[in-house]
Amino acid sequence: REQRQSRLRTVGSAAEPDQPLPVAASTRYKALLCPCFDVSCHEVEALIEQGITDLEVIKRLTSCGMGPCQGQPCWDLLRALVSARSGIPLHTLPRPTLRPPRRALSVAQAAGLADVVEPLQ
């Protein structure tokens, strides 16, 4: 019974408020925030120093999170970096809007292999 309650507490913790990811006091010059588009922490920090803290604006200026991963690995890092460097509370920074492709893509199309792979009939 005690083990079951422990598991319930662990699962229930997913509903707790966001906790900021730890961000180093200074990041390495080439530390990548978004590997799909080679967006470095330094690039984003330069924008924050210019007073740009809106995540949608940062997304458009750097293409961060607009790659094939659709920002899944980078959004939390971007939010944490902006929060740590600007002092804006993490819970007030929304996740940028995800927009799916205009029409459904096959896996071959997404991988750039549509001309190589024939669809099964």
PEDA-V914450 format. One record per residue. N is the residue number from 1. RES is the residue in three letters. PHI is phi in radians with two decimals (999 if undefined). PSI is psi as a letter, one per 20 degrees, with the letter a starting at -180 (none if undefined). OMEGA is omega as a letter, one per 40 degrees, with the letter a starting at -180 (NA if undefined). Layout:
n: [N	N]
res: [RES	RES]
phi: [PHI	PHI]
psi: [PSI	PSI]
omega: [OMEGA	OMEGA]
//
This chain:
n: [1	2	3	4	5	6	7	8	9	10	11	12	13	14	15	16	17	18	19	20	21	22	23	24	25	26	27	28	29	30	31	32	33	34	35	36	37	38	39	40	41	42	43	44	45	46	47	48	49	50	51	52	53	54	55	56	57	58	59	60	61	62	63	64	65	66	67	68	69	70	71	72	73	74	75	76	77	78	79	80	81	82	83	84	85	86	87	88	89	90	91	92	93	94	95	96	97	98	99	100	101	102	103	104	105	106	107	108	109	110	111	112	113	114	115	116	117	118	119	120	121]
res: [ARG	GLU	GLN	ARG	GLN	SER	ARG	LEU	ARG	THR	VAL	GLY	SER	ALA	ALA	GLU	PRO	ASP	GLN	PRO	LEU	PRO	VAL	ALA	ALA	SER	THR	ARG	TYR	LYS	ALA	LEU	LEU	CYS	PRO	CYS	PHE	ASP	VAL	SER	CYS	HIS	GLU	VAL	GLU	ALA	LEU	ILE	GLU	GLN	GLY	ILE	THR	ASP	LEU	GLU	VAL	ILE	LYS	ARG	LEU	THR	SER	CYS	GLY	MET	GLY	PRO	CYS	GLN	GLY	GLN	PRO	CYS	TRP	ASP	LEU	LEU	ARG	ALA	LEU	VAL	SER	ALA	ARG	SER	GLY	ILE	PRO	LEU	HIS	THR	LEU	PRO	ARG	PRO	THR	LEU	ARG	PRO	PRO	ARG	ARG	ALA	LEU	SER	VAL	ALA	GLN	ALA	ALA	GLY	LEU	ALA	ASP	VAL	VAL	GLU	PRO	LEU	GLN]
phi: [999	-1.13	-1.12	-1.12	-1.12	-1.09	-1.12	-1.11	-1.09	-1.11	-1.14	-1.14	-1.18	-1.14	-1.53	-1.28	-1.08	-1.00	-1.94	-1.13	-1.22	-1.17	-2.12	-1.10	-1.02	-2.40	-1.73	-1.14	-0.95	-1.81	-1.09	-1.47	-1.69	-2.21	-1.17	-1.09	-2.05	0.91	-1.51	-1.61	-1.05	-1.05	-1.06	-1.19	-1.08	-1.12	-1.16	-1.10	-1.11	-1.43	1.63	-1.58	-2.17	-1.29	-1.11	-1.13	-1.18	-1.06	-1.03	-1.27	-1.31	-1.97	1.19	-1.04	1.44	-1.84	-1.50	-1.07	-1.37	1.01	1.41	-1.01	-1.40	-1.70	-1.04	-1.14	-1.17	-1.09	-1.05	-1.13	-1.16	-1.09	-1.09	-1.17	-1.48	-1.76	1.47	-1.29	-1.03	-0.99	-1.17	-1.60	-1.62	-1.30	-1.30	-1.04	-1.25	-1.64	-2.14	-1.27	-1.01	-1.12	-2.42	-1.12	-1.97	-1.39	-1.09	-1.09	-1.13	-1.12	-1.51	1.34	-1.98	-1.06	-1.37	-1.62	-1.71	-1.61	-1.20	-1.27	-1.66]
psi: [g	h	h	g	h	g	g	g	g	g	g	h	i	h	i	q	q	p	p	q	q	p	p	q	h	p	q	q	g	j	p	p	g	n	h	h	j	l	p	q	h	g	g	g	h	h	g	h	h	i	j	o	i	p	h	h	g	g	g	h	h	i	j	p	j	j	a	h	i	k	j	g	h	h	g	h	g	g	g	g	g	g	g	h	h	i	j	p	p	g	i	i	o	q	p	q	p	p	p	r	q	h	r	p	q	r	h	g	g	h	i	k	j	h	i	h	p	p	q	p	none]
omega: [a	i	i	i	i	i	i	i	a	i	a	a	i	a	a	a	i	i	a	i	i	i	a	i	i	a	i	a	a	i	a	i	a	a	a	a	i	i	a	i	a	i	a	i	i	i	i	i	i	i	i	a	i	a	i	i	i	i	a	a	a	a	i	i	a	a	a	a	a	i	a	i	a	a	a	i	i	i	a	a	i	i	a	a	a	a	i	i	a	a	i	i	a	i	i	a	i	i	i	i	a	i	a	i	i	i	i	i	a	a	a	a	a	i	a	a	i	i	i	a	NA]
//
